Every structure is written in C-alpha cells, then in structure tokens.
C-alpha cells in the first residue's frame, strides 16, 4: 500500500490531478504511511499533526486504499458533516474508489415518527411557539428522506419541540413501535452496517461503549480500523460515558409519558397520572433549591445540605410509589411497560449517585435554566480503554493538532492507557516566524486584579482599530465575555458579534461576510473554527485557559493525583491548559498565505516558571512584548494585501 499512497500524494498524482490547489506536503505523506503501517501491524498510533499538515487527507487516503472497513470518529456533528459531505467525496472521487460510505449520528438527531404522531395529537403544553414548531416538523416529516434533525434549519437549535419528536434510549419502544419498519434511526444504522467507511462522532462512539445502544453493538465488531480525529477531546468524553447520570429532564419526560399513557391506553387509571404528577412536582421543587443561573459543582458537598437530602428522600419515595403502581398495569400497553423499565433504571442510577462515599469517582452536579443533572465520573479510564484497544484485533489511530505537551505525549497516552502505542509528532509546514507574531503585553495587571477588564479593553482597541476588525477576541469565562460585549461596542465603530446571540454557524457566516468585524467567543470558538485569509488576522486571548479550580472533575482528579504522590498542578491542570491554549492559538494561521498577530493578555506566560511549558508547546512565532510592534506588523500585512489586490 505504501507505493499507492506515495503515488496518490505525489506531484501529478491522483490528488493533485483531481483537487484544485492541492500541493503535496512531506509531513502529510509521512502521516499517511504511518497510518498504513498501523493498519497492517495493528499497533495503535498517536499522531500530532500541526495545523496545515493536511491530516484529514492523510488518514482518508490510507483508509480508502486499505480495502478495510473503517470507522472515522470526529469531535463534533459540524466536523462530522464536513468530513462526510466535503472531504470524503473529494478523496473518493480522486482515488476513483468504489467504496460505500455512511453518516451515523446519535439517536437524538433523528426524527421519531411515533413520538411526533403522539405529541402532535396531544400537544403536551399550551405554548404557541411549541405548537408552531410541531406543525413545521410535521410538514417536514412528509418531505425528509433521512429524518436528520439537522435539516430543520428554520427551527431554533434549542426548540422546545425537539425532545417531543426524538427518542432516547429510555423511551424508544424498539421492535414494539408501530413505526418500527419506517424508523429513520434504524434505516441509518442499516446503511452503516453495509458501508465500508462510517463517519460518526465521539459522543456517539462512547455512548455505545456505555449503553450498547447506537447500533455499534453490531457495527463495531465488523470494523477493522477506528480513526479518531480531534482525539484530544476523547479523555473527557469517554470519562463522561463510562460514568452514570440522572437528570430532572429525564424524570419529567418519564412523567409526561405516563400521563400520555393515561390519556390513551389507560383512561381507566387516573390515579396513575396523579402519582406521576406528584413525582414531577417533587423534581421541579428540587431544581428550585438552587439559583436560577446555571452552575456546576461538587455533588458530594451539596448532598451534605439538609434541604437536598430531604428533596432526595421525597423524590425517591415518589419514584417508589410510581414504580409499585406501574407494576400493576404491566402488559396493558407497550408505553406502560417501557415507562416501568425506565423507572427501574432511574432508581438504580439514583442509588449509585447517592452513594457519595465511594472513592475513585467524581460526583458532580450541573444546572441549566430549567433542569438539574447528577453525574458520577470515573477518575481514570486508562484500564477500561486499554482493554478495549488491545482486547481485539483492530487498528486504532488517534490524531489531533494538539496532543503533545512540552514536546511529549505522556499526558495523553497515560490518560488513555496507550503507553504501548506508537507516536508521531509532525510540525506545521507554516513559516510561523514570518507569518505570525506572538505578543504578551507589558504592564498588564494580574488576571485576578479587578483592573484587568479595563486594561484588556484599552489593549484591544488600538489593535482592533489598526486591523480594521478582522479579530477574534477569545475568553476563558462567560463573565468576561459579557462585560466586554457591553463595553467594546461603545468604543469602536465596527460590528461586534457575540457568542450566544445566535448559532455558532450563523455567527461565523456573518463574520466572514461582514469582513471588518470583531467576534467575541468562549470555549466553543477556541477549536473547530476555520477562517482563512485576511478575514481573520488578529486573535486576542484574555488569559491562560486554566480550568476553574472548583470544576468538580478537575478537583477530583487533582485530589487523586495528590493521593498518588504527584503534583496536581503539573499532572492535571497545566497539561489541560496547554492543550486548550494550543487550540485557541490554532485559529490564527490556517493557510500558507495567512498572516497575523496573536495577543495573550496574561503576564504569567513570562513571569511564572510554567510559562516556559506553554511557550515550548506553541508554534515558533516571532515574539514581542510591545503592542506598538504588533500594530506595525498588522499595518504592514494589510498594506501588502491592498497592494497585491490593487495589482
């Protein structure tokens, strides 16, 4: 296969003949050959491919030429669709490959015809917007081929209607469903079963590892190769799925379905609806014990509160009563049997979540505006993942632009139990010393100093003005984002786009279309965002992205490191912050012709010993402490660009 891969990437080869603007890169070919080796000898491979290496093509080419069955898993649904709809067809056409491909998403992404019919006939809440959205979905249901909720671009991403027209593992009736033969999820799974290459996302992959629900139970054993792109996200995602959780939304959904059963098959059992309503009331009262603003915290600590313990006793008692009464109606309707099984599972989960004395586990809670969820997450997945990877004859490839810390892979491989894996680090082909400047401004207050907000505002204004917008301003907290969203528009005459005002996709489209604008964003804009050319030539990052010290999982992992005699800061907090910063920095230079300035408003990068670890992990940009130099560099870039466009 090596010769075929070299030919595909060579000048005048299959890719350059078929793809406009394709240029062979030695690092790309090196990565493709390493992946081919892993596919042949079965040894896991961990590859960091710097921005611009072209890692997507580097794994697609050997995947298609191998003749093996391959799962491609990526970080988000957006990247999944980009891979399936844009990159995969290009490479398939270039290699004239006859393979069959399939896109498979998680259950919540497919329309459930049974639940749509149910809730369209008995609208759950007298809400005009909900009724309008249900009507739009009903019309779309007669037109769609795939049932993919992503097609519903004219409905809000967080529409209240969506939970009523999609299924969960708990409320799916399976083979007992009257719409089973037309089920969109089932059709998507069947297509995946027959495909040579299946594109999924990490959440879907690990949901199956935990629940055996996504169709992988049958699909995974057939596959010869698993390739994880954006693999730096896997440790946290896998930990989440190897744990347990229970949410108020799950319990309220269960109560609604019991109520639905009483309105249809069990009209002679009004008492059951009253008991379900009592449980729903207890669950809502539980959420009201905590502040309206969303928060995250340590469930071990919160459970010491007498009001929380009382709420749990009441919910437990209400669940027990509903369980006993449902038991008496078993066999009368599929929906009733399904509710009974879901309630049994929920009771079992709650029992585990109340056993807060257990060690090796992080117990935490999270609230949204309307709901609360409890979680327990194992502190280490290394043993579990190691047995998954080395337990079967299959090739595993892990790749990302950000896997190494301080030039080594030990942080990632020890988290994942992959110490025996082959590793490969490929530098970016970009000319960073000439293309980019890193500025750490002098005289800024410490990040904890109350004056830092105003100082960052005064720092940003001349940079944004000199660059005529074309700027991402990235923050580590929503609080700082909101402060800047109010202050900045009063000081500049340019459009300011703010994360949360509309969807991420629309914000990016507006940023590119308006050109001279500033986008303010937090975590979701630090990665998976690709803006090329001089549309983006300045990235300002407010401070080093250390996770909040009261983040429950971080707290638990730090305590675990301390018990093992390790330094929690060096082993847990620092590596995580380095990888996050590398992601944010990667937004600036996306192509060989891109140029720009990166500003990090945090003096700790030069004043603390650990700053060196960050700097060694970043691309070799030209460095300065002088904002004036950055402004001159920006003026030079745009002066050259205007001359070029004028020519």
KOLBARO-923436 format. One record per residue (C-alpha): residue in three letters; x negated, y negated, z negated. Coordinates in steps of 0.25 Angstrom, whole numbers, padded with zeros to 4 digits, always signed. Example, Ala and Ser with C-alpha at 12.3 -4.5 7.8 and 13.67 -1.06 7.14 Angstrom:
<atoms>
ALA-0049+0018-0031/SER-0055+0004-0029/
</atoms>
This chain:
<atoms>
UNK+0000+0000+0000/UNK-0012-0009-0002/UNK-0014-0011+0013/UNK+0000-0014+0015/UNK+0000-0025+0004/UNK-0012-0031+0009/UNK-0007-0032+0023/UNK+0007-0038+0018/UNK-0001-0049+0011/UNK-0012-0052+0021/UNK-0012-0064+0031/UNK-0004-0060+0043/UNK+0003-0048+0035/UNK+0017-0045+0032/UNK+0020-0056+0022/UNK+0013-0068+0030/UNK+0020-0063+0043/UNK+0034-0063+0037/UNK+0033-0074+0026/UNK+0031-0089+0030/UNK+0020-0095+0022/UNK+0015-0082+0015/UNK+0000-0082+0012/UNK-0008-0070+0007/UNK-0014-0072-0007/UNK-0024-0063-0012/UNK-0018-0062-0026/UNK-0005-0058-0021/UNK-0011-0047-0013/UNK-0019-0043-0025/UNK-0006-0042-0034/UNK+0002-0034-0023/UNK-0010-0024-0022/UNK-0010-0023-0038/UNK+0005-0020-0038/UNK+0003-0010-0027/UNK-0007-0003-0036/UNK+0003-0003-0047/UNK+0014+0003-0039/UNK+0004+0014-0035/UNK-0002+0018-0048/UNK+0009+0014-0058/UNK+0001+0005-0067/UNK+0009-0007-0072/UNK+0003-0020-0066/UNK+0004-0034-0073/UNK+0001-0046-0063/UNK+0000-0060-0066/UNK+0001-0067-0052/UNK-0002-0082-0053/UNK+0008-0092-0046/UNK+0006-0091-0031/UNK+0001-0077-0031/UNK+0014-0073-0024/UNK+0017-0062-0034/UNK+0031-0059-0028/UNK+0026-0055-0015/UNK+0014-0048-0022/UNK+0024-0038-0028/UNK+0034-0037-0017/UNK+0025-0033-0007/UNK+0020-0020-0014/UNK+0034-0018-0019/UNK+0039-0017-0005/UNK+0028-0009+0001/UNK+0027+0001-0010/UNK+0039+0009-0006/UNK+0043+0010-0021/UNK+0055+0006-0028/UNK+0053-0007-0035/UNK+0060-0016-0046/UNK+0056-0031-0045/UNK+0060-0038-0058/UNK+0058-0053-0060/UNK+0061-0063-0070/UNK+0074-0070-0067/UNK+0086-0068-0058/UNK+0081-0080-0049/UNK+0068-0074-0047/UNK+0075-0060-0044/UNK+0083-0066-0033/UNK+0071-0074-0027/UNK+0064-0061-0027/UNK+0075-0053-0021/UNK+0081-0063-0011/UNK+0068-0071-0007/UNK+0055-0063-0009/UNK+0059-0049-0007/UNK+0066-0051+0006/UNK+0053-0058+0011/UNK+0044-0047+0008/UNK+0053-0036+0012/UNK+0054-0043+0026/UNK+0039-0046+0027/UNK+0036-0031+0024/UNK+0047-0026+0032/UNK+0051-0018+0020/UNK+0063-0009+0021/UNK+0066-0009+0006/UNK+0079-0011-0001/UNK+0080-0022-0011/UNK+0090-0025-0022/UNK+0092-0036-0032/UNK+0097-0032-0046/UNK+0102-0041-0057/UNK+0107-0039-0071/UNK+0121-0035-0073/UNK+0125-0050-0077/UNK+0122-0054-0063/UNK+0133-0046-0056/UNK+0148-0049-0056/UNK+0156-0039-0063/UNK+0169-0037-0055/UNK+0177-0030-0067/UNK+0174-0041-0077/UNK+0177-0052-0066/UNK+0191-0046-0064/UNK+0193-0044-0079/UNK+0190-0059-0083/UNK+0196-0065-0070/UNK+0209-0059-0074/UNK+0208-0062-0089/UNK+0199-0075-0090/UNK+0192-0074-0103/UNK+0192-0089-0107/UNK+0201-0100-0102/UNK+0189-0108-0097/UNK+0191-0115-0083/UNK+0176-0114-0079/UNK+0177-0099-0083/UNK+0189-0097-0074/UNK+0183-0105-0063/UNK+0170-0097-0063/UNK+0178-0084-0064/UNK+0186-0088-0051/UNK+0173-0091-0044/UNK+0167-0078-0048/UNK+0180-0070-0044/UNK+0179-0076-0030/UNK+0164-0073-0029/UNK+0167-0059-0033/UNK+0174-0056-0020/UNK+0162-0062-0011/UNK+0150-0057-0018/UNK+0142-0045-0013/UNK+0133-0043-0025/UNK+0141-0049-0037/UNK+0128-0056-0041/UNK+0132-0068-0050/UNK+0120-0076-0045/UNK+0129-0078-0032/UNK+0138-0087-0041/UNK+0130-0100-0039/UNK+0143-0108-0041/UNK+0145-0103-0055/UNK+0137-0108-0067/UNK+0125-0098-0071/UNK+0131-0098-0085/UNK+0146-0098-0081/UNK+0155-0092-0092/UNK+0162-0083-0081/UNK+0149-0075-0079/UNK+0150-0066-0091/UNK+0164-0062-0088/UNK+0161-0057-0074/UNK+0148-0050-0076/UNK+0146-0037-0085/UNK+0136-0034-0096/UNK+0130-0020-0099/UNK+0141-0020-0111/UNK+0153-0024-0103/UNK+0151-0016-0090/UNK+0161-0005-0088/UNK+0151+0003-0079/UNK+0158+0014-0072/UNK+0171+0012-0079/UNK+0172-0002-0072/UNK+0183-0003-0061/UNK+0174-0011-0053/UNK+0162-0001-0054/UNK+0161+0002-0039/UNK+0160-0013-0035/UNK+0151-0017-0047/UNK+0141-0027-0042/UNK+0130-0023-0052/UNK+0132-0008-0048/UNK+0130-0012-0033/UNK+0118-0020-0036/UNK+0112-0008-0045/UNK+0115+0002-0033/UNK+0108-0007-0023/UNK+0096-0008-0033/UNK+0096+0007-0034/UNK+0094+0009-0019/UNK+0084-0002-0018/UNK+0068-0001-0016/UNK+0066-0015-0023/UNK+0075-0020-0034/UNK+0074-0034-0039/UNK+0078-0036-0054/UNK+0075-0046-0065/UNK+0068-0043-0079/UNK+0081-0045-0087/UNK+0088-0034-0078/UNK+0076-0025-0079/UNK+0075-0025-0094/UNK+0090-0025-0097/UNK+0089-0012-0091/UNK+0078-0007-0099/UNK+0086-0010-0111/UNK+0100-0007-0106/UNK+0099+0002-0094/UNK+0110-0006-0088/UNK+0105-0013-0076/UNK+0104-0001-0066/UNK+0089+0000-0069/UNK+0092+0013-0077/UNK+0094+0019-0063/UNK+0085+0010-0055/UNK+0072+0009-0063/UNK+0069+0024-0062/UNK+0069+0023-0047/UNK+0059+0011-0046/UNK+0044+0013-0044/UNK+0040-0001-0047/UNK+0044-0012-0056/UNK+0039-0026-0054/UNK+0041-0037-0064/UNK+0039-0052-0059/UNK+0039-0063-0069/UNK+0034-0052-0079/UNK+0030-0062-0089/UNK+0045-0062-0093/UNK+0046-0047-0096/UNK+0042-0046-0110/UNK+0053-0055-0116/UNK+0064-0050-0106/UNK+0060-0035-0109/UNK+0060-0038-0124/UNK+0074-0044-0124/UNK+0079-0032-0117/UNK+0072-0022-0126/UNK+0080-0028-0137/UNK+0094-0030-0141/UNK+0104-0041-0141/UNK+0118-0045-0144/UNK+0125-0058-0141/UNK+0138-0065-0144/UNK+0142-0065-0129/UNK+0141-0050-0129/UNK+0150-0049-0140/UNK+0160-0059-0135/UNK+0160-0053-0122/UNK+0164-0039-0128/UNK+0175-0046-0136/UNK+0180-0052-0123/UNK+0180-0039-0116/UNK+0188-0032-0128/UNK+0198-0044-0127/UNK+0199-0041-0111/UNK+0202-0026-0114/UNK+0213-0030-0124/UNK+0219-0039-0113/UNK+0219-0028-0103/UNK+0218-0013-0107/UNK+0220-0015-0122/UNK+0232-0024-0123/UNK+0238-0016-0134/UNK+0226-0019-0143/UNK+0226-0034-0146/UNK+0219-0031-0160/UNK+0206-0027-0152/UNK+0206-0041-0145/UNK+0207-0047-0159/UNK+0195-0039-0165/UNK+0187-0043-0152/UNK+0191-0058-0154/UNK+0186-0057-0169/UNK+0173-0052-0165/UNK+0172-0063-0154/UNK+0175-0073-0165/UNK+0164-0068-0174/UNK+0154-0068-0163/UNK+0157-0083-0159/UNK+0157-0087-0174/UNK+0143-0081-0175/UNK+0138-0090-0163/UNK+0143-0102-0171/UNK+0134-0099-0183/UNK+0122-0104-0174/UNK+0120-0118-0168/UNK+0126-0121-0154/UNK+0113-0124-0148/UNK+0106-0111-0142/UNK+0095-0105-0151/UNK+0087-0093-0153/UNK+0082-0088-0166/UNK+0078-0076-0175/UNK+0090-0067-0178/UNK+0082-0061-0190/UNK+0082-0075-0196/UNK+0096-0079-0192/UNK+0102-0066-0197/UNK+0098-0069-0211/UNK+0109-0080-0211/UNK+0121-0076-0219/UNK+0131-0082-0208/UNK+0124-0074-0197/UNK+0125-0061-0206/UNK+0140-0064-0208/UNK+0142-0066-0193/UNK+0135-0053-0190/UNK+0144-0045-0200/UNK+0157-0051-0194/UNK+0153-0048-0180/UNK+0148-0034-0184/UNK+0162-0032-0191/UNK+0170-0037-0179/UNK+0162-0028-0170/UNK+0164-0016-0179/UNK+0179-0019-0179/UNK+0180-0021-0164/UNK+0172-0008-0162/UNK+0181+0000-0170/UNK+0194-0005-0163/UNK+0188-0004-0149/UNK+0185+0011-0153/UNK+0200+0014-0154/UNK+0202+0009-0139/UNK+0191+0017-0133/UNK+0195+0024-0120/UNK+0206+0014-0117/UNK+0198+0005-0107/UNK+0184+0004-0101/UNK+0183-0010-0106/UNK+0186-0006-0121/UNK+0176+0006-0120/UNK+0166-0004-0115/UNK+0168-0014-0126/UNK+0167-0003-0136/UNK+0153+0001-0131/UNK+0148-0013-0130/UNK+0153-0016-0144/UNK+0145-0003-0149/UNK+0133-0009-0142/UNK+0134-0023-0148/UNK+0136-0017-0162/UNK+0123-0009-0161/UNK+0115-0021-0156/UNK+0120-0030-0167/UNK+0116-0019-0177/UNK+0102-0020-0171/UNK+0102-0035-0171/UNK+0106-0036-0186/UNK+0094-0026-0190/UNK+0085-0038-0191/UNK+0075-0031-0200/UNK+0069-0023-0188/UNK+0055-0026-0184/UNK+0048-0027-0171/UNK+0061-0035-0166/UNK+0064-0049-0163/UNK+0078-0052-0168/UNK+0083-0065-0162/UNK+0096-0073-0158/UNK+0099-0083-0147/UNK+0111-0092-0146/UNK+0117-0099-0133/UNK+0128-0109-0134/UNK+0139-0099-0136/UNK+0132-0086-0139/UNK+0122-0079-0149/UNK+0114-0067-0146/UNK+0105-0058-0155/UNK+0093-0051-0150/UNK+0082-0041-0155/UNK+0070-0040-0146/UNK+0058-0031-0148/UNK+0045-0038-0150/UNK+0037-0029-0141/UNK+0042-0022-0128/UNK+0028-0016-0125/UNK+0030-0002-0129/UNK+0044-0001-0122/UNK+0039-0008-0110/UNK+0026+0001-0109/UNK+0035+0013-0109/UNK+0044+0008-0098/UNK+0032+0005-0089/UNK+0023+0017-0092/UNK+0034+0027-0094/UNK+0038+0029-0079/UNK+0030+0030-0066/UNK+0033+0016-0061/UNK+0025+0004-0057/UNK+0027-0009-0065/UNK+0022-0023-0061/UNK+0022-0036-0069/UNK+0019-0049-0063/UNK+0021-0064-0066/UNK+0013-0077-0064/UNK+0012-0077-0080/UNK+0008-0065-0087/UNK-0006-0067-0092/UNK-0010-0076-0104/UNK-0025-0081-0105/UNK-0028-0072-0093/UNK-0023-0059-0099/UNK-0011-0050-0098/UNK-0011-0044-0112/UNK+0001-0053-0117/UNK+0010-0047-0106/UNK+0005-0033-0106/UNK+0005-0031-0121/UNK+0019-0036-0122/UNK+0024-0027-0111/UNK+0016-0014-0115/UNK+0008-0015-0102/UNK-0007-0015-0107/UNK-0010-0004-0097/UNK-0005-0012-0085/UNK-0014-0017-0074/UNK-0015-0032-0074/UNK-0018-0042-0063/UNK-0019-0057-0064/UNK-0019-0065-0051/UNK-0021-0080-0051/UNK-0013-0090-0043/UNK-0018-0094-0030/UNK-0015-0108-0032/UNK-0026-0119-0033/UNK-0022-0124-0047/UNK-0034-0133-0049/UNK-0030-0141-0037/UNK-0015-0139-0037/UNK-0011-0142-0051/UNK-0015-0150-0063/UNK-0012-0146-0078/UNK-0011-0158-0087/UNK-0010-0157-0102/UNK-0008-0172-0106/UNK-0016-0178-0117/UNK-0010-0185-0130/UNK+0004-0177-0130/UNK+0010-0175-0143/UNK+0010-0160-0148/UNK+0022-0152-0143/UNK+0029-0153-0157/UNK+0027-0168-0158/UNK+0041-0176-0157/UNK+0034-0185-0147/UNK+0031-0174-0137/UNK+0045-0176-0130/UNK+0042-0191-0127/UNK+0027-0188-0123/UNK+0031-0178-0113/UNK+0041-0187-0107/UNK+0031-0198-0106/UNK+0021-0188-0100/UNK+0031-0183-0090/UNK+0036-0196-0084/UNK+0023-0200-0077/UNK+0021-0186-0071/UNK+0035-0185-0066/UNK+0034-0199-0060/UNK+0021-0196-0053/UNK+0026-0183-0048/UNK+0040-0189-0044/UNK+0047-0178-0051/UNK+0043-0164-0046/UNK+0042-0160-0060/UNK+0046-0148-0069/UNK+0046-0152-0084/UNK+0046-0139-0092/UNK+0049-0138-0107/UNK+0048-0127-0117/UNK+0061-0132-0124/UNK+0075-0136-0121/UNK+0074-0147-0131/UNK+0062-0154-0124/UNK+0069-0152-0110/UNK+0082-0159-0115/UNK+0074-0170-0121/UNK+0066-0172-0108/UNK+0079-0171-0100/UNK+0085-0183-0107/UNK+0072-0191-0107/UNK+0066-0189-0094/UNK+0077-0194-0084/UNK+0077-0207-0091/UNK+0062-0210-0088/UNK+0061-0205-0073/UNK+0069-0208-0061/UNK+0069-0193-0056/UNK+0079-0182-0057/UNK+0077-0173-0069/UNK+0082-0159-0068/UNK+0085-0152-0082/UNK+0086-0137-0084/UNK+0099-0133-0089/UNK+0107-0144-0081/UNK+0109-0133-0070/UNK+0104-0120-0066/UNK+0089-0118-0064/UNK+0091-0115-0049/UNK+0098-0128-0047/UNK+0088-0136-0055/UNK+0077-0130-0046/UNK+0084-0133-0033/UNK+0087-0148-0038/UNK+0072-0149-0042/UNK+0067-0145-0028/UNK+0078-0153-0021/UNK+0076-0166-0028/UNK+0061-0164-0028/UNK+0058-0177-0037/UNK+0063-0172-0050/UNK+0060-0166-0064/UNK+0065-0153-0069/UNK+0065-0151-0084/UNK+0065-0136-0088/UNK+0063-0126-0099/UNK+0059-0111-0099/UNK+0067-0107-0086/UNK+0059-0117-0077/UNK+0046-0112-0083/UNK+0046-0100-0073/UNK+0053-0094-0061/UNK+0053-0108-0054/UNK+0046-0110-0041/UNK+0046-0125-0036/UNK+0035-0126-0025/UNK+0029-0139-0018/UNK+0028-0153-0024/UNK+0043-0152-0028/UNK+0036-0148-0042/UNK+0023-0154-0045/UNK+0023-0156-0060/UNK+0026-0147-0071/UNK+0027-0153-0085/UNK+0027-0143-0097/UNK+0031-0149-0110/UNK+0023-0139-0119/UNK+0017-0125-0120/UNK+0028-0115-0120/UNK+0027-0108-0133/UNK+0040-0101-0137/UNK+0047-0107-0149/UNK+0042-0101-0162/UNK+0056-0098-0166/UNK+0058-0090-0153/UNK+0063-0077-0160/UNK+0056-0067-0151/UNK+0043-0075-0152/UNK+0044-0075-0167/UNK+0046-0060-0168/UNK+0034-0057-0158/UNK+0025-0067-0166/UNK+0028-0060-0179/UNK+0026-0047-0173/UNK+0012-0052-0168/UNK+0009-0057-0181/UNK+0012-0043-0188/UNK+0003-0036-0178/UNK-0009-0046-0182/UNK-0008-0054-0169/UNK-0007-0069-0167/UNK+0007-0072-0163/UNK+0003-0085-0156/UNK-0008-0079-0148/UNK+0000-0066-0145/UNK+0014-0071-0143/UNK+0016-0086-0142/UNK+0004-0090-0134/UNK+0005-0080-0122/UNK+0020-0082-0121/UNK+0018-0097-0120/UNK+0006-0096-0110/UNK+0015-0087-0100/UNK+0027-0097-0101/UNK+0017-0109-0098/UNK+0011-0102-0086/UNK+0026-0100-0081/UNK+0028-0115-0082/UNK+0015-0119-0076/UNK+0018-0110-0064/UNK+0030-0119-0060/UNK+0020-0130-0055/UNK+0011-0123-0044/UNK+0020-0114-0035/UNK+0012-0114-0022/UNK-0001-0117-0016/UNK+0002-0131-0012/UNK+0009-0135-0025/UNK+0002-0145-0034/UNK+0006-0151-0047/UNK+0004-0155-0061/UNK+0007-0147-0074/UNK+0008-0154-0087/UNK+0009-0147-0100/UNK+0013-0157-0111/UNK+0006-0149-0123/UNK-0007-0153-0128/UNK-0009-0139-0135/UNK-0013-0134-0121/UNK-0027-0141-0124/UNK-0026-0143-0139/UNK-0024-0129-0144/UNK-0033-0117-0142/UNK-0022-0109-0136/UNK-0020-0119-0125/UNK-0032-0112-0118/UNK-0024-0100-0117/UNK-0013-0108-0109/UNK-0023-0115-0100/UNK-0030-0102-0097/UNK-0017-0096-0093/UNK-0013-0107-0083/UNK-0017-0109-0069/UNK-0031-0117-0067/UNK-0024-0131-0065/UNK-0032-0144-0065/UNK-0031-0149-0079/UNK-0029-0163-0085/UNK-0025-0170-0098/UNK-0022-0183-0090/UNK-0007-0185-0085/UNK-0013-0196-0076/UNK-0021-0185-0069/UNK-0008-0177-0067/UNK-0001-0189-0061/UNK-0012-0192-0051/UNK-0012-0177-0047/UNK+0003-0178-0045/UNK+0002-0191-0036/UNK-0009-0184-0028/UNK-0001-0172-0026/UNK+0011-0180-0021/UNK+0003-0190-0013/UNK-0004-0178-0005/UNK+0010-0171-0003/UNK+0016-0184+0002/UNK+0004-0186+0012/UNK+0006-0171+0016/UNK+0021-0173+0019/UNK+0018-0186+0026/UNK+0009-0180+0035/
</atoms>
